[in-house]
């Protein structure tokens, strides 16, 4: 690990001033510290923001839910409003990492975590995300866990967050605070596809701080849930996952929110699946027909061709679980 300085921000203003000077924000540190140990990240200055007043979960005026950036994963998962209003969020959090990590990691840090691609974390391997222009070793390497959606010739790494998939499905918004004031970014535009610049992973501007993630109010009743498929039962990243939320009234699906994880360079919204569901009556046939669109546009690699079919099956299963739940 290379030398660095650490300062603790006593206020939001102090944090922003330090961030504007190039300091990197850190709270739980469950991702950044690992990357520093592996010399993938080499920041000169860390700004500890763990003491800032960003730890509330509140209901918005319109009936949505706002989760502070420094709320831990375990706190968010256990919060009564999260559990009862958006089970898909609590389930995605509880299926992430280990209990110890969930007690430390924050919501803001979780959506900002970087890929678990082994080539990204191996500083001797070619990686455009880590070193622009160096190439992508995963394209011709062992790419079983890599993305099939949103990829480019420059990068095929997946985004590892589970709760980000739930946020993408629910069309959440990210609240930011920076030197130029406050702004809000739709979750769909916050995490960036790699394109030709895979080193640009998010829409944050220099010195900006995530203050909260807000889930908009959705029609009631709303049934939701998260399904994760992985190689082992605990502490493993997804091969594929599905976040589903359905508003069913009068026996007809009035609104559908669906996104997939483990298969995209960012949490992947599935609009074709959603469109196939709206206005229809739940049935085994509907679940299968809608899920058939889950892998539209997929570009499988040598070792992950199985992911397209696995994604369809995962989405179909979760649609049935949510759609037929009481």
N, C-alpha and C positions, 0 to 999 in steps of 0.2 A: 504494500500500500504506500502511495506517495504522500508526502507531507501536505497538510491542509490546515486551514484555520476554521474554528467553529465559533459562531456568535449566536446568542439566544435573543430572539426578538421579544421585547416587552410589550410591543403594541403593533397593530397592523401597519401603522406609518413607518415604524422602524424596519419591519420586514420588507415593505415595498422599497424603502431607500436602499437596503442591502441588496435586494434583488435587482434593482436598477443598476447597481454597480457590478453585477455579474454573479452574485451569490446564488447558490442553489438551495432551494427550500427542502427541508427534511423534517419529518414528524416521527412516524414509527420507524422509518429507515429499513424496513424489511426487504426492500428491493435495492435501493441505492447503495447501502453498505456492502451488500454482496457484490455488486458491480464494481465498487471501489476496490474490494479485496482482489478481484480478478483483473484489475487494472483496465477494465472496459471503460469505466468512468474515472476521470481524474480531475475533479473540481478543485479549485484553489480555495474556495470558501463555501462553507455550509452555513445555512441560516436555520436555526432551530425554531420552528413555528408552533411547537406543541403547546405553548402557553396561550395562544390566541383564542379569542372567544368565538370559535367556530364549531361548537360541539352540540348544537341543538337540533332536534328533530321537531318540526312544527307543521301544522296544517295551514295551508295558504287560504287566503280569503275566498278563493273559488273552489276550495275543497281538494286541492292537490296536496302534495307532501314535499316539504323542503328538508333535505338532509345536509347538515353542515359538513364541510370538507374534513374536519378533524374528528368526526364521529367515527369510532372504531368499527370494524366489520362486525365484531361480536355485539356491540351496542346496537347497531342498526338492525341486525338480524333478530335481536330479542325485543326490540321496541314494539309495544302493543299495536300502534298505528300501522307500522310496517307489516307486521304479521297478519293483521286482519284485513287491511286495505289492499296490500300488494304482496301476497304470498310468494309470487315469483321472485321478488327481491330478497326476501328472507331466505328462501330455499337456495337461491344462487350463492348467497353468502355462506350459508352453512355447508355447502358442498365445496367450498374453496379452502385450500391450504390446510393447516392444522389449527387446533383450538388455541395453541400458544401464539401462532402468528395472527390469527383473527383478533386476539386480544390487544395486539400492538398496531397492526396495519390500519390505516385510515381509508375512508371512502375516496378522498381526493387522491391519495397515493395509489390506491388500487387501480383506478382508471388510468393513472399515469404510468403504471408499471410497464417495463419494456419487455420485449419478446424473450421467450425461453429458448429460442433457436440456438443449438449448440455451436453453430459456426459464428454467430454473433458474439457468444461468450468466450470463444477461443480466439485470443488476440493474434494467433499465428495464421488464422484462416482468413480467406478473402470474404469481406462483408461490406457491401455498399452502405448499409445502415450505420455501421460503426466507422467506416473509412470510405467516404464517397469516391467512386471511381475504381475501387479495388476489385470489383466483381462480386459474384454471389456463389459461394462454394456449394450452397444447398441445391442449386439447380441440377448439378450433376452428382451430388453427394447422396447421402442417406437422408431422404426427405419424407419419411413415413408420417411424421407429425406435422408436416408443413401445410400451407394453405392451398386451396383449390379455387377460391373465389377472391377477386380483387387483386390478383397477383400481377406482376409485371416481369419483364426480363431482368429487372434490377433487384427484385426482392420477392421472396415467397414465404416470408416469416408470418406466423399467426400472432394475433393479439391474445394474451393469456388470460385476461380477466373474465370471470364468470358474471359478476354483477353488472359489468358493462354490457353484456348481452341483454340482461333484463332491462337496463336503462335504454338501450337501443330499441327494444321491442316497444316499450312504453312511451317512446318519443320524448324522453326527458330533455331538460335544458341544463347547461352548465353556467353557473354564475361566476364571473371573474371580476377581480379588482386589480387595477394597475395604476401606473403613474398618470394615465390619462383618464382615470375614473372607472366607473363600473360599466360592464356590458354583459350580455347574455348570448350564448352560442348554442344552437340546437345540437343535441348530442350527435346527430348524424353528421354534423360538420366539424365536430371537435377533434375526433381522431381521423387522421388522414390516410388515404390509400397511398401506397408507395410511389406509383408512377415511376418517374425518372429521378425522384428525390426521396428515397426511402429514409434518409437521415432526418427528414422533416416529418415528425410523427403526430403532431397536434397543432391546434390553432392558437396556442398561447403566444402572446407577444412578450418581449423581453421584460422581465420584472413582474409579470402578471401572476396573480395568486388565485387559485381556485378557492372560492368561499363556500359554495354549496352546489348540490345537484337537486334540481326540482323536477318532480314527476307531476305532470298536469292532471287535473281532475278528469276522470273518465266515467262514462255512463255506468249506472248501477242497475242490476247486479253485475259484478265483474268477477269472473272466475279466472284464476291464473296459476301458473306453476312452471317449474324449471326441471328439465331432465338432462342429466349429464352422463355421457358414455365415455369410459376411460379404461385403461389397461388394468388398473387395480382399484379397489374400492375406496381407499382413502389417500389423501395428500398426493393427488395426481392431476395433471392438466388434462383438459378434455380432448378426446379424439374428435368428438362432435358433441354439440349440446343444442337444446331448443328451449327458448323462452316463449311462452304462449299466454295470451290474455284474451278472453272472449266475453263479449256482452251478448247474452242470449235472452230474448224477450218474446213471449208468445210462441215459443218453439222455433224461433228463427234467429240466426246469427246476425245481429245488427252491426256489430263492430268486431274486428279481429286485429290483434297486434302479435306479430310473430317475428322472431329473430333467431339466428343460429350463431353458435360459437365453435371454436376449435377448427373451423374450416376456412375462415376468412382472414385477410390481413388486418381487418378491423372487425368488430362485432357486426354481423351481416344481417341487415333487415331483409325480409322476404316478402316484398309487395305482391308478387304473383300468387303466393300462397294465400295471402290476406284477401286478395280480390276474388279468388276462387271460393272463399268461405262466405263472404258477405251476402246476405239475402237468402241463404240456403238453410235447410233443416239438417241438424246433425244426423249423420249416419256413417256406417263403416265405409260405404262407397265414397262419401264426401271426403272423409279424412284421407283416404288413399289418393283420390283424384287431386286434392289440394296439395298434398305432400309431394306428388310427382313433380311439382314445379320447384321444389326446394333447391335443387342443384342446377337450375338454369344458369347457363353461362360458365359453368365450372371448367377449370383447366387443370385436370389431374396431372401429377408428375409420375415418375417411374415407380416409386414405392408407395404412393398414397392413392392409387386408383380406387381402392375400396371405399374411400371416404364419400364419394358421391352417393353410392347406394346406401351407405350407413347413415348419411344425413337424411335421406328420404325416409328411411325406416324410423329414425329418431323423431323426426317431425310428426310423422303419422302417429306414432305411439303417444306422443305428448298431446297432440290434438285430441286423441280419443280420451286420454286420462282427464284432461281439463274439460272437454266438451261433455263428457258423460258423468262428471262428478256432481254430487248433490250439495 
